[in-house]
C-alpha cells in the first residue's frame, strides 16, 4: 500500500458526520451514518442503548472485523458534541470549507478523527490478519456513565479483548502530531456541608454559625500540598469551585453552609485516598463530605505502543511527538483497564469553541498516520 493512498475522502466523511446534530447524548442519525460507512468495509456493527435517566439512555456503537488470528487493534471515540451556542459564522451543523478549514461542531472533537480513521481503513491491505474494532459512544462529553463503560461490558460479553487501543481525542497543540497523550490525571469532586443552627444575629449564643467552621475547613484544604509531581505527571491540585450559603437576610445566622472542591490528581493518589483525606479534615470541624470519582489516573509507560504512534507521526509529518499526560480526563481512563492506551488526534485549538474548525490537510494527514499505525500494529 502506498503510504498516502486511500479510497475514501476524510473531509467528505467528516462532513457527513458533522451534518448530523448530536449534542450529548448523541443518538440516531449520526450512528446510522457511521454504520453505513463501516458495513461495506466488512465490519459487524452492534448498536445498542444503555442506561436510564438521569444519566441515560445513551446510544453506543461497537464494530469489529476479523481477518484471521492476530493482534486486536481498537480505535475509541465519541460522536456526541457539546452544545454549539450562539454566535457562529455559519450553521454549526452545516459543514463548510473556507480558507482550507472545515467548519462545524465536532470537526475537531472528534468527528474529524473518526472520519480519518474510517478513511484509513479503506487503504489497508486485506492480507493483515487480526481484528480491528471501533468503540464509539454517544456520551463522552456528559456524565459518561453509560457510554464507554457500557461498551467495555459489551466487548467482554462478545469476547473482544483488544491488545492496543488508540483514542482519537484532539491532542495536538501547535501542529498535527506534536503531542501524544500516554496518561491522564484522575478527577474527584467533593461536596462539603457544615450544619449549624439558624438564629438572630443579635443572639449568637442561641445559634451556631456554620460559616466560620466551613472557612476553617477550606483554609485547611487550601493548605494541602498533595505532591510535587512525578516523572510523567504534573503536581496534583485542589481547587475550590463553589461556596454557597443562600442566606437572603442580613440579620439571620444561617443554618448550613456548603462548598464544592475539585481535585485533579496523579498516580501517587487514588480517588478513595483523597476522599478519606478530605473527609478527615472536614470532620474536625463537624463537616460532612459527599464525593464522586470521575476517573483514576493512568499511565501507559513509553514503549512499543507509544512508539507505534510516534513513529507513524514522524514518517508523515517529520515531527518528534512529545509524550504528555496534561489536560483533563477522557474515556482513556476507562479503556486503560483493558489494554495499553494512547491518545492522538487533531489540533485542539478550537475544540468546544465558536467556529470550531479543522485544517483540511491535517484531516487528510491524520488518516494517513492512522493507516500506518493500524498496519504496523497488525503486522506486529
C-alpha positions, 0 to 999 in steps of 0.5 A, spaced: 500 500 500 502 506 498 503 510 504 498 516 502 493 512 498 486 511 500 479 510 497 475 514 501 475 522 502 476 524 510 473 531 509 467 528 505 466 523 511 467 528 516 462 532 513 457 527 513 458 526 520 458 533 522 451 534 518 448 530 523 446 534 530 448 530 536 449 534 542 450 529 548 447 524 548 448 523 541 443 518 538 440 516 531 442 519 525 449 520 526 450 512 528 446 510 522 451 514 518 457 511 521 454 504 520 453 505 513 460 507 512 463 501 516 458 495 513 461 495 506 468 495 509 466 488 512 465 490 519 459 487 524 456 493 527 452 492 534 448 498 536 445 498 542 442 503 548 444 503 555 442 506 561 436 510 564 435 517 566 438 521 569 444 519 566 441 515 560 439 512 555 445 513 551 446 510 544 453 506 543 456 503 537 461 497 537 464 494 530 469 489 529 472 485 523 476 479 523 481 477 518 484 471 521 488 470 528 492 476 530 493 482 534 486 486 536 487 493 534 481 498 537 480 505 535 475 509 541 471 515 540 465 519 541 460 522 536 456 526 541 458 534 541 457 539 546 452 544 545 454 549 539 451 556 542 450 562 539 454 566 535 457 562 529 459 564 522 455 559 519 450 553 521 454 549 526 451 543 523 452 545 516 459 543 514 463 548 510 470 549 507 473 556 507 480 558 507 482 550 507 478 549 514 472 545 515 467 548 519 462 545 524 461 542 531 465 536 532 470 537 526 475 537 531 472 533 537 472 528 534 468 527 528 474 529 524 478 523 527 473 518 526 472 520 519 480 519 518 480 513 521 474 510 517 478 513 511 484 509 513 481 503 513 479 503 506 487 503 504 489 497 508 491 491 505 486 485 506 492 480 507 493 483 515 490 478 519 487 480 526 481 484 528 480 491 528 474 494 532 471 501 533 468 503 540 464 509 539 459 512 544 454 517 544 456 520 551 463 522 552 462 529 553 456 528 559 456 524 565 459 518 561 456 513 565 453 509 560 457 510 554 464 507 554 463 503 560 457 500 557 461 498 551 467 495 555 461 490 558 459 489 551 466 487 548 467 482 554 460 479 553 462 478 545 469 476 547 473 482 544 479 483 548 483 488 544 491 488 545 492 496 543 487 501 543 488 508 540 483 514 542 482 519 537 481 525 542 484 532 539 491 532 542 495 536 538 497 543 540 501 547 535 501 542 529 498 535 527 502 530 531 506 534 536 503 531 542 501 524 544 497 523 550 500 516 554 496 518 561 491 522 564 490 525 571 484 522 575 478 527 577 474 527 584 469 532 586 467 533 593 461 536 596 462 539 603 456 541 608 457 544 615 450 544 619 449 549 624 443 552 627 439 558 624 438 564 629 438 572 630 444 575 629 443 579 635 443 572 639 449 568 637 449 564 643 442 561 641 445 559 634 451 556 631 454 559 625 456 554 620 460 559 616 466 560 620 467 552 621 466 551 613 472 557 612 476 553 617 475 547 613 477 550 606 483 554 609 485 547 611 484 544 604 487 550 601 493 548 605 494 541 602 500 540 598 498 533 595 505 532 591 510 535 587 509 531 581 512 525 578 516 523 572 510 523 567 505 527 571 504 534 573 503 536 581 496 534 583 491 540 585 485 542 589 481 547 587 475 550 590 469 551 585 463 553 589 461 556 596 454 557 597 450 559 603 443 562 600 442 566 606 437 572 603 437 576 610 442 580 613 440 579 620 439 571 620 445 566 622 444 561 617 443 554 618 448 550 613 453 552 609 456 548 603 462 548 598 464 544 592 472 542 591 475 539 585 481 535 585 485 533 579 490 528 581 496 523 579 498 516 580 501 517 587 493 518 589 487 514 588 480 517 588 478 513 595 485 516 598 483 523 597 476 522 599 478 519 606 483 525 606 478 530 605 473 527 609 478 527 615 479 534 615 472 536 614 470 532 620 474 536 625 470 541 624 463 537 624 463 537 616 460 532 612 463 530 605 459 527 599 464 525 593 464 522 586 470 519 582 470 521 575 476 517 573 483 514 576 489 516 573 493 512 568 499 511 565 501 507 559 509 507 560 513 509 553 514 503 549 512 499 543 505 502 543 507 509 544 512 508 539 507 505 534 504 512 534 510 516 534 513 513 529 507 513 524 507 521 526 514 522 524 514 518 517 508 523 515 509 529 518 517 529 520 515 531 527 518 528 534 511 527 538 512 529 545 509 524 550 504 528 555 499 526 560 496 534 561 489 536 560 483 533 563 480 526 563 477 522 557 474 515 556 482 513 556 481 512 563 476 507 562 479 503 556 486 503 560 483 497 564 483 493 558 489 494 554 495 499 553 492 506 551 494 512 547 491 518 545 492 522 538 488 526 534 487 533 531 489 540 533 485 542 539 485 549 538 478 550 537 475 544 540 468 546 544 469 553 541 465 558 536 467 556 529 470 550 531 474 548 525 479 543 522 485 544 517 483 540 511 490 537 510 491 535 517 484 531 516 487 528 510 494 527 514 491 524 520 488 518 516 494 517 513 498 516 520 492 512 522 493 507 516 500 506 518 499 505 525 493 500 524 498 496 519 504 496 523 500 494 529 497 488 525 503 486 522 506 486 529 
